[in-house]
């Protein structure tokens, strides 16, 4: 059984930075991709970024140039470096792992609040 767990959320001022981590455990197929979604109060969950095992990345337009996704396959951990944070980045951030046959595993979420 695959499990993923996020860490690293918190409160930061506008313009600040945070780094989120997502650790995966269990039997993880080699072709798995990992990524992040977020959900702000009263809004639908939205895609943030994804990275495949080989390192290719995809970003939502709203975070391009500010967020960087990376992964360390040796320890099955993914990271989201968030710079130049804005109040509209406030949300619960969820990490996921998707295996080649399509099953998707979600973490419990970590709160990110950008406020002065």
MIMI-699078 format. One record per atom (N, C-alpha, C): residue in three letters; y, z, x; atom name. Coordinates in steps of 0.1 Angstrom, whole numbers, plus 5000, padded with zeros to 4 digits. Each point is the difference from the previous one (the first is absolute). Example, Ala and Ser with C-alpha at 12.3 -4.5 7.8 and 13.67 -1.06 7.14 Angstrom:
2
<vogu 'Ala', <4943, 5078, 5132>, 'N'>
<vogu 'Ala', <5012, 5000, 4991>, 'CA'>
<vogu 'Ala', <5012, 5000, 5009>, 'C'>
<vogu 'Ser', <5011, 4993, 4996>, 'N'>
<vogu 'Ser', <5011, 5000, 5009>, 'CA'>
<vogu 'Ser', <5011, 5008, 4992>, 'C'>
This chain:
116
<vogu 'Unk', <4988, 5000, 5008>, 'N'>
<vogu 'Unk', <5012, 5000, 4992>, 'CA'>
<vogu 'Unk', <5012, 5000, 5009>, 'C'>
<vogu 'Unk', <5010, 4991, 4997>, 'N'>
<vogu 'Unk', <5012, 4999, 5008>, 'CA'>
<vogu 'Unk', <5010, 5009, 4993>, 'C'>
<vogu 'Unk', <5008, 5007, 5009>, 'N'>
<vogu 'Unk', <5011, 5008, 4995>, 'CA'>
<vogu 'Unk', <5012, 4997, 5009>, 'C'>
<vogu 'Unk', <5012, 5001, 4994>, 'N'>
<vogu 'Unk', <5012, 4998, 5007>, 'CA'>
<vogu 'Unk', <5010, 5012, 4996>, 'C'>
<vogu 'Unk', <5008, 5004, 5010>, 'N'>
<vogu 'Unk', <5009, 5011, 4998>, 'CA'>
<vogu 'Unk', <5013, 4998, 5007>, 'C'>
<vogu 'Unk', <5011, 5001, 4993>, 'N'>
<vogu 'Unk', <5013, 4998, 5006>, 'CA'>
<vogu 'Unk', <5006, 5014, 5005>, 'C'>
<vogu 'Unk', <5009, 4998, 5009>, 'N'>
<vogu 'Unk', <5008, 5012, 5005>, 'CA'>
<vogu 'Unk', <5013, 4994, 5005>, 'C'>
<vogu 'Unk', <5010, 5009, 5001>, 'N'>
<vogu 'Unk', <5012, 4997, 5007>, 'CA'>
<vogu 'Unk', <5012, 4998, 4991>, 'C'>
<vogu 'Unk', <4999, 5002, 4987>, 'N'>
<vogu 'Unk', <5011, 4999, 4991>, 'CA'>
<vogu 'Unk', <5010, 5012, 5002>, 'C'>
<vogu 'Unk', <5012, 4999, 4993>, 'N'>
<vogu 'Unk', <5010, 5010, 5001>, 'CA'>
<vogu 'Unk', <5013, 4996, 4995>, 'C'>
<vogu 'Unk', <5010, 5008, 5004>, 'N'>
<vogu 'Unk', <5014, 4997, 4995>, 'CA'>
<vogu 'Unk', <5008, 4995, 5013>, 'C'>
<vogu 'Unk', <5007, 4990, 4998>, 'N'>
<vogu 'Unk', <5008, 4994, 5011>, 'CA'>
<vogu 'Unk', <5013, 4995, 4994>, 'C'>
<vogu 'Unk', <5011, 5000, 5009>, 'N'>
<vogu 'Unk', <5013, 4995, 4995>, 'CA'>
<vogu 'Unk', <5000, 4985, 5001>, 'C'>
<vogu 'Unk', <5009, 4994, 4992>, 'N'>
<vogu 'Unk', <5001, 4985, 5001>, 'CA'>
<vogu 'Unk', <5003, 4996, 5015>, 'C'>
<vogu 'Unk', <4993, 4989, 5004>, 'N'>
<vogu 'Unk', <5001, 4995, 5013>, 'CA'>
<vogu 'Unk', <4990, 5007, 5010>, 'C'>
<vogu 'Unk', <4993, 5010, 4995>, 'N'>
<vogu 'Unk', <4990, 5006, 5009>, 'CA'>
<vogu 'Unk', <4987, 4993, 5000>, 'C'>
<vogu 'Unk', <4990, 5007, 5007>, 'N'>
<vogu 'Unk', <4987, 4994, 5002>, 'CA'>
<vogu 'Unk', <4989, 5010, 4997>, 'C'>
<vogu 'Unk', <4989, 4994, 4996>, 'N'>
<vogu 'Unk', <4988, 5008, 4998>, 'CA'>
<vogu 'Unk', <4988, 4992, 5004>, 'C'>
<vogu 'Unk', <4989, 5006, 5004>, 'N'>
<vogu 'Unk', <4988, 4993, 5002>, 'CA'>
<vogu 'Unk', <4989, 5006, 4992>, 'C'>
<vogu 'Unk', <4994, 4991, 4992>, 'N'>
<vogu 'Unk', <4988, 5004, 4992>, 'CA'>
<vogu 'Unk', <4987, 4996, 5007>, 'C'>
<vogu 'Unk', <4990, 5008, 4998>, 'N'>
<vogu 'Unk', <4987, 4997, 5006>, 'CA'>
<vogu 'Unk', <4990, 4999, 4988>, 'C'>
<vogu 'Unk', <4989, 4993, 5002>, 'N'>
<vogu 'Unk', <4989, 4999, 4991>, 'CA'>
<vogu 'Unk', <4987, 4999, 5008>, 'C'>
<vogu 'Unk', <4992, 5011, 4998>, 'N'>
<vogu 'Unk', <4988, 5001, 5007>, 'CA'>
<vogu 'Unk', <4988, 4996, 4991>, 'C'>
<vogu 'Unk', <4992, 4991, 5005>, 'N'>
<vogu 'Unk', <4988, 4996, 4992>, 'CA'>
<vogu 'Unk', <4988, 5006, 5006>, 'C'>
<vogu 'Unk', <4990, 5003, 4991>, 'N'>
<vogu 'Unk', <4988, 5006, 5005>, 'CA'>
<vogu 'Unk', <4988, 4994, 4991>, 'C'>
<vogu 'Unk', <4988, 5002, 5006>, 'N'>
<vogu 'Unk', <4988, 4994, 4993>, 'CA'>
<vogu 'Unk', <4996, 4987, 5006>, 'C'>
<vogu 'Unk', <4991, 4993, 4993>, 'N'>
<vogu 'Unk', <4995, 4987, 5005>, 'CA'>
<vogu 'Unk', <5010, 4989, 4997>, 'C'>
<vogu 'Unk', <5007, 4996, 5010>, 'N'>
<vogu 'Unk', <5011, 4990, 4998>, 'CA'>
<vogu 'Unk', <4996, 4987, 5005>, 'C'>
<vogu 'Unk', <4999, 4990, 4991>, 'N'>
<vogu 'Unk', <4996, 4986, 5005>, 'CA'>
<vogu 'Unk', <5011, 4995, 5009>, 'C'>
<vogu 'Unk', <4995, 4991, 5010>, 'N'>
<vogu 'Unk', <5009, 4995, 5010>, 'CA'>
<vogu 'Unk', <5011, 4991, 4995>, 'C'>
<vogu 'Unk', <4998, 4994, 4988>, 'N'>
<vogu 'Unk', <5010, 4991, 4995>, 'CA'>
<vogu 'Unk', <5010, 5006, 4991>, 'C'>
<vogu 'Unk', <5001, 5013, 5000>, 'N'>
<vogu 'Unk', <5009, 5007, 4990>, 'CA'>
<vogu 'Unk', <5014, 4998, 5004>, 'C'>
<vogu 'Unk', <5009, 5000, 4989>, 'N'>
<vogu 'Unk', <5014, 5000, 5002>, 'CA'>
<vogu 'Unk', <5005, 5014, 4995>, 'C'>
<vogu 'Unk', <5012, 5003, 5005>, 'N'>
<vogu 'Unk', <5006, 5013, 4995>, 'CA'>
<vogu 'Unk', <5015, 4997, 4997>, 'C'>
<vogu 'Unk', <5005, 5008, 4992>, 'N'>
<vogu 'Unk', <5014, 4998, 4996>, 'CA'>
<vogu 'Unk', <5006, 5011, 4992>, 'C'>
<vogu 'Unk', <5012, 4998, 4995>, 'N'>
<vogu 'Unk', <5008, 5010, 4993>, 'CA'>
<vogu 'Unk', <5006, 4994, 4987>, 'C'>
<vogu 'Unk', <5000, 5008, 4990>, 'N'>
<vogu 'Unk', <5008, 4998, 4988>, 'CA'>
<vogu 'Unk', <5009, 5012, 4998>, 'C'>
<vogu 'Unk', <5009, 4999, 4992>, 'N'>
<vogu 'Unk', <5009, 5011, 4996>, 'CA'>
<vogu 'Unk', <5003, 5000, 4986>, 'C'>
<vogu 'Unk', <5003, 5011, 4994>, 'N'>
<vogu 'Unk', <5004, 5001, 4986>, 'CA'>
<vogu 'Unk', <5012, 5010, 4999>, 'C'>
<vogu 'Unk', <5011, 4995, 4995>, 'N'>
<vogu 'Unk', <5012, 5008, 4998>, 'CA'>
<vogu 'Unk', <4999, 5005, 4986>, 'C'>
<vogu 'Unk', <5008, 5011, 4997>, 'N'>
<vogu 'Unk', <5000, 5006, 4986>, 'CA'>
<vogu 'Unk', <5004, 4989, 4990>, 'C'>
<vogu 'Unk', <4992, 4999, 4989>, 'N'>
<vogu 'Unk', <5003, 4990, 4990>, 'CA'>
<vogu 'Unk', <4998, 4986, 5003>, 'C'>
<vogu 'Unk', <4994, 4997, 5011>, 'N'>
<vogu 'Unk', <4997, 4986, 5004>, 'CA'>
<vogu 'Unk', <4986, 4997, 5003>, 'C'>
<vogu 'Unk', <4996, 4988, 5000>, 'N'>
<vogu 'Unk', <4986, 4996, 5003>, 'CA'>
<vogu 'Unk', <4997, 5001, 5014>, 'C'>
<vogu 'Unk', <4988, 5002, 5004>, 'N'>
<vogu 'Unk', <4996, 5000, 5014>, 'CA'>
<vogu 'Unk', <5003, 4986, 5006>, 'C'>
<vogu 'Unk', <5005, 5000, 5012>, 'N'>
<vogu 'Unk', <5003, 4987, 5006>, 'CA'>
<vogu 'Unk', <4995, 5000, 5014>, 'C'>
<vogu 'Unk', <4997, 4988, 5004>, 'N'>
<vogu 'Unk', <4994, 4997, 5014>, 'CA'>
<vogu 'Unk', <5011, 5002, 5010>, 'C'>
<vogu 'Unk', <4996, 5006, 5011>, 'N'>
<vogu 'Unk', <5009, 5003, 5012>, 'CA'>
<vogu 'Unk', <4996, 4991, 5012>, 'C'>
<vogu 'Unk', <4988, 5002, 5004>, 'N'>
<vogu 'Unk', <4995, 4993, 5013>, 'CA'>
<vogu 'Unk', <4985, 5001, 5001>, 'C'>
<vogu 'Unk', <4994, 4990, 5007>, 'N'>
<vogu 'Unk', <4986, 5000, 5003>, 'CA'>
<vogu 'Unk', <4997, 4995, 5014>, 'C'>
<vogu 'Unk', <4989, 5005, 5006>, 'N'>
<vogu 'Unk', <4996, 4995, 5013>, 'CA'>
<vogu 'Unk', <4985, 4998, 4999>, 'C'>
<vogu 'Unk', <4996, 4989, 5006>, 'N'>
<vogu 'Unk', <4985, 4997, 5001>, 'CA'>
<vogu 'Unk', <4995, 5005, 5014>, 'C'>
<vogu 'Unk', <4987, 5001, 5001>, 'N'>
<vogu 'Unk', <4995, 5006, 5012>, 'CA'>
<vogu 'Unk', <5004, 4992, 5013>, 'C'>
<vogu 'Unk', <5002, 4987, 4999>, 'N'>
<vogu 'Unk', <5005, 4992, 5012>, 'CA'>
<vogu 'Unk', <5014, 5002, 5003>, 'C'>
<vogu 'Unk', <5008, 5007, 4991>, 'N'>
<vogu 'Unk', <5014, 5003, 5002>, 'CA'>
<vogu 'Unk', <5010, 4992, 4993>, 'C'>
<vogu 'Unk', <4996, 4990, 4992>, 'N'>
<vogu 'Unk', <5010, 4992, 4992>, 'CA'>
<vogu 'Unk', <5006, 5009, 4989>, 'C'>
<vogu 'Unk', <5013, 4999, 4998>, 'N'>
<vogu 'Unk', <5007, 5009, 4991>, 'CA'>
<vogu 'Unk', <5007, 4992, 4989>, 'C'>
<vogu 'Unk', <5002, 5007, 4989>, 'N'>
<vogu 'Unk', <5008, 4995, 4989>, 'CA'>
<vogu 'Unk', <5009, 5011, 4995>, 'C'>
<vogu 'Unk', <5012, 4996, 4996>, 'N'>
<vogu 'Unk', <5010, 5010, 4996>, 'CA'>
<vogu 'Unk', <5007, 4995, 4987>, 'C'>
<vogu 'Unk', <5004, 5010, 4992>, 'N'>
<vogu 'Unk', <5008, 4997, 4988>, 'CA'>
<vogu 'Unk', <5014, 4997, 5006>, 'C'>
<vogu 'Unk', <5007, 4991, 4993>, 'N'>
<vogu 'Unk', <5013, 4996, 5004>, 'CA'>
<vogu 'Unk', <5010, 5012, 5002>, 'C'>
<vogu 'Unk', <4998, 5009, 4991>, 'N'>
<vogu 'Unk', <5009, 5012, 5000>, 'CA'>
<vogu 'Unk', <4999, 5009, 5012>, 'C'>
<vogu 'Unk', <4989, 4998, 5008>, 'N'>
<vogu 'Unk', <4999, 5009, 5012>, 'CA'>
<vogu 'Unk', <4999, 4992, 5013>, 'C'>
<vogu 'Unk', <5000, 4987, 4999>, 'N'>
<vogu 'Unk', <5000, 4992, 5012>, 'CA'>
<vogu 'Unk', <5011, 5003, 5010>, 'C'>
<vogu 'Unk', <4997, 5002, 5012>, 'N'>
<vogu 'Unk', <5010, 5003, 5010>, 'CA'>
<vogu 'Unk', <5003, 5015, 5002>, 'C'>
<vogu 'Unk', <4995, 5008, 4990>, 'N'>
<vogu 'Unk', <5002, 5014, 5001>, 'CA'>
<vogu 'Unk', <4987, 5008, 5002>, 'C'>
<vogu 'Unk', <4990, 4995, 4994>, 'N'>
<vogu 'Unk', <4987, 5007, 5000>, 'CA'>
<vogu 'Unk', <4990, 4992, 5010>, 'C'>
<vogu 'Unk', <4992, 5007, 5007>, 'N'>
<vogu 'Unk', <4990, 4994, 5008>, 'CA'>
<vogu 'Unk', <4986, 5007, 4998>, 'C'>
<vogu 'Unk', <4991, 4991, 4996>, 'N'>
<vogu 'Unk', <4986, 5005, 4998>, 'CA'>
<vogu 'Unk', <4992, 4997, 5012>, 'C'>
<vogu 'Unk', <4991, 5010, 5004>, 'N'>
<vogu 'Unk', <4991, 4998, 5011>, 'CA'>
<vogu 'Unk', <4987, 5007, 4998>, 'C'>
<vogu 'Unk', <4990, 4998, 5008>, 'N'>
<vogu 'Unk', <4987, 5007, 4998>, 'CA'>
<vogu 'Unk', <4994, 5002, 5014>, 'C'>
<vogu 'Unk', <4993, 5011, 5001>, 'N'>
<vogu 'Unk', <4992, 5003, 5011>, 'CA'>
<vogu 'Unk', <4985, 5000, 4996>, 'C'>
<vogu 'Unk', <4993, 4989, 5002>, 'N'>
<vogu 'Unk', <4986, 4998, 4996>, 'CA'>
<vogu 'Unk', <4991, 5010, 5006>, 'C'>
<vogu 'Unk', <5003, 5005, 5012>, 'N'>
<vogu 'Unk', <4991, 5009, 5007>, 'CA'>
<vogu 'Unk', <4999, 5013, 4992>, 'C'>
<vogu 'Unk', <5011, 5004, 4993>, 'N'>
<vogu 'Unk', <4999, 5013, 4993>, 'CA'>
<vogu 'Unk', <5002, 4997, 4985>, 'C'>
<vogu 'Unk', <4999, 4988, 4995>, 'N'>
<vogu 'Unk', <5001, 4996, 4986>, 'CA'>
<vogu 'Unk', <5012, 5006, 4993>, 'C'>
<vogu 'Unk', <5011, 4999, 5007>, 'N'>
<vogu 'Unk', <5013, 5005, 4995>, 'CA'>
<vogu 'Unk', <5010, 4989, 4999>, 'C'>
<vogu 'Unk', <5008, 5000, 4990>, 'N'>
<vogu 'Unk', <5011, 4991, 4998>, 'CA'>
<vogu 'Unk', <5013, 5008, 4999>, 'C'>
<vogu 'Unk', <5011, 4993, 5004>, 'N'>
<vogu 'Unk', <5013, 5006, 5001>, 'CA'>
<vogu 'Unk', <5010, 4992, 4993>, 'C'>
<vogu 'Unk', <5010, 5006, 4994>, 'N'>
<vogu 'Unk', <5012, 4993, 4995>, 'CA'>
<vogu 'Unk', <5012, 5007, 5005>, 'C'>
<vogu 'Unk', <5007, 4993, 5010>, 'N'>
<vogu 'Unk', <5012, 5004, 5006>, 'CA'>
<vogu 'Unk', <5011, 4995, 4991>, 'C'>
<vogu 'Unk', <5008, 5010, 4994>, 'N'>
<vogu 'Unk', <5011, 4996, 4991>, 'CA'>
<vogu 'Unk', <5013, 5004, 5006>, 'C'>
<vogu 'Unk', <5008, 4990, 5003>, 'N'>
<vogu 'Unk', <5014, 5002, 5006>, 'CA'>
<vogu 'Unk', <5010, 4996, 4990>, 'C'>
<vogu 'Unk', <5013, 5004, 5002>, 'N'>
<vogu 'Unk', <5011, 4996, 4992>, 'CA'>
<vogu 'Unk', <4997, 5003, 4985>, 'C'>
<vogu 'Unk', <4995, 5011, 4997>, 'N'>
<vogu 'Unk', <4996, 5003, 4987>, 'CA'>
<vogu 'Unk', <5011, 5001, 4990>, 'C'>
<vogu 'Unk', <4998, 4996, 4988>, 'N'>
<vogu 'Unk', <5010, 4999, 4989>, 'CA'>
<vogu 'Unk', <4995, 5009, 4989>, 'C'>
<vogu 'Unk', <5010, 5005, 4992>, 'N'>
<vogu 'Unk', <4996, 5008, 4988>, 'CA'>
<vogu 'Unk', <4989, 4992, 4991>, 'C'>
<vogu 'Unk', <5001, 4987, 4999>, 'N'>
<vogu 'Unk', <4991, 4993, 4992>, 'CA'>
<vogu 'Unk', <4986, 4999, 5006>, 'C'>
<vogu 'Unk', <4998, 5005, 5012>, 'N'>
<vogu 'Unk', <4987, 5001, 5006>, 'CA'>
<vogu 'Unk', <4993, 5013, 4995>, 'C'>
<vogu 'Unk', <5007, 5009, 4993>, 'N'>
<vogu 'Unk', <4994, 5012, 4994>, 'CA'>
<vogu 'Unk', <4988, 4996, 4991>, 'C'>
<vogu 'Unk', <4989, 5006, 5003>, 'N'>
<vogu 'Unk', <4988, 4997, 4992>, 'CA'>
<vogu 'Unk', <4988, 5008, 5005>, 'C'>
<vogu 'Unk', <4989, 4999, 4992>, 'N'>
<vogu 'Unk', <4987, 5005, 5005>, 'CA'>
<vogu 'Unk', <4994, 4988, 5007>, 'C'>
<vogu 'Unk', <4996, 5002, 5013>, 'N'>
<vogu 'Unk', <4994, 4989, 5007>, 'CA'>
<vogu 'Unk', <4984, 5002, 5001>, 'C'>
<vogu 'Unk', <4993, 4990, 4996>, 'N'>
<vogu 'Unk', <4986, 5000, 4999>, 'CA'>
<vogu 'Unk', <4994, 4990, 5010>, 'C'>
<vogu 'Unk', <4990, 5005, 5008>, 'N'>
<vogu 'Unk', <4993, 4991, 5009>, 'CA'>
<vogu 'Unk', <4987, 4995, 4993>, 'C'>
<vogu 'Unk', <4996, 4989, 5004>, 'N'>
<vogu 'Unk', <4987, 4995, 4995>, 'CA'>
<vogu 'Unk', <4992, 4993, 5011>, 'C'>
<vogu 'Unk', <4988, 4999, 4998>, 'N'>
<vogu 'Unk', <4991, 4992, 5009>, 'CA'>
<vogu 'Unk', <4992, 4991, 4990>, 'C'>
<vogu 'Unk', <5000, 4987, 5003>, 'N'>
<vogu 'Unk', <4992, 4990, 4992>, 'CA'>
<vogu 'Unk', <4989, 4994, 5009>, 'C'>
<vogu 'Unk', <4988, 5000, 4995>, 'N'>
<vogu 'Unk', <4989, 4995, 5007>, 'CA'>
<vogu 'Unk', <4998, 4985, 4997>, 'C'>
<vogu 'Unk', <4992, 4993, 5008>, 'N'>
<vogu 'Unk', <4999, 4985, 4997>, 'CA'>
<vogu 'Unk', <4995, 4996, 4987>, 'C'>
<vogu 'Unk', <4991, 5009, 4993>, 'N'>
<vogu 'Unk', <4995, 4996, 4987>, 'CA'>
<vogu 'Unk', <5010, 5004, 4989>, 'C'>
<vogu 'Unk', <5011, 5006, 5003>, 'N'>
<vogu 'Unk', <5011, 5002, 4991>, 'CA'>
<vogu 'Unk', <5002, 5014, 4995>, 'C'>
<vogu 'Unk', <4991, 5010, 5003>, 'N'>
<vogu 'Unk', <5002, 5013, 4996>, 'CA'>
<vogu 'Unk', <5012, 5006, 5007>, 'C'>
<vogu 'Unk', <5009, 5008, 4993>, 'N'>
<vogu 'Unk', <5012, 5005, 5006>, 'CA'>
<vogu 'Unk', <4999, 5015, 4998>, 'C'>
<vogu 'Unk', <5004, 5007, 5011>, 'N'>
<vogu 'Unk', <5000, 5015, 5000>, 'CA'>
<vogu 'Unk', <5014, 5004, 5003>, 'C'>
<vogu 'Unk', <5004, 5010, 4992>, 'N'>
<vogu 'Unk', <5014, 5005, 5000>, 'CA'>
<vogu 'Unk', <5000, 5015, 5005>, 'C'>
<vogu 'Unk', <5012, 5003, 5006>, 'N'>
<vogu 'Unk', <5003, 5013, 5003>, 'CA'>
<vogu 'Unk', <5006, 5007, 4989>, 'C'>
<vogu 'Unk', <5004, 5013, 5002>, 'N'>
<vogu 'Unk', <5006, 5008, 4989>, 'CA'>
<vogu 'Unk', <5015, 4998, 4999>, 'C'>
<vogu 'Unk', <5006, 4995, 5011>, 'N'>
<vogu 'Unk', <5014, 4997, 5000>, 'CA'>
<vogu 'Unk', <5008, 5011, 5008>, 'C'>
<vogu 'Unk', <5011, 4996, 5005>, 'N'>
<vogu 'Unk', <5009, 5009, 5007>, 'CA'>
<vogu 'Unk', <5014, 4997, 4996>, 'C'>
<vogu 'Unk', <5008, 5010, 4997>, 'N'>
<vogu 'Unk', <5014, 4998, 4995>, 'CA'>
<vogu 'Unk', <5009, 4998, 5012>, 'C'>
<vogu 'Unk', <5008, 4989, 4998>, 'N'>
<vogu 'Unk', <5011, 4997, 5009>, 'CA'>
<vogu 'Unk', <5013, 5001, 4992>, 'C'>
<vogu 'Unk', <5010, 5008, 5004>, 'N'>
<vogu 'Unk', <5012, 5002, 4993>, 'CA'>
<vogu 'Unk', <5011, 4997, 5010>, 'C'>
<vogu 'Unk', <5009, 4991, 4996>, 'N'>
<vogu 'Unk', <5012, 4996, 5009>, 'CA'>
<vogu 'Unk', <5012, 5004, 4992>, 'C'>
<vogu 'Unk', <5006, 5011, 5006>, 'N'>
<vogu 'Unk', <5012, 5005, 4992>, 'CA'>
<vogu 'Unk', <5009, 5008, 5010>, 'C'>
<vogu 'Unk', <5013, 4999, 4997>, 'N'>
<vogu 'Unk', <5009, 5007, 5008>, 'CA'>
<vogu 'Unk', <5003, 5014, 4995>, 'C'>
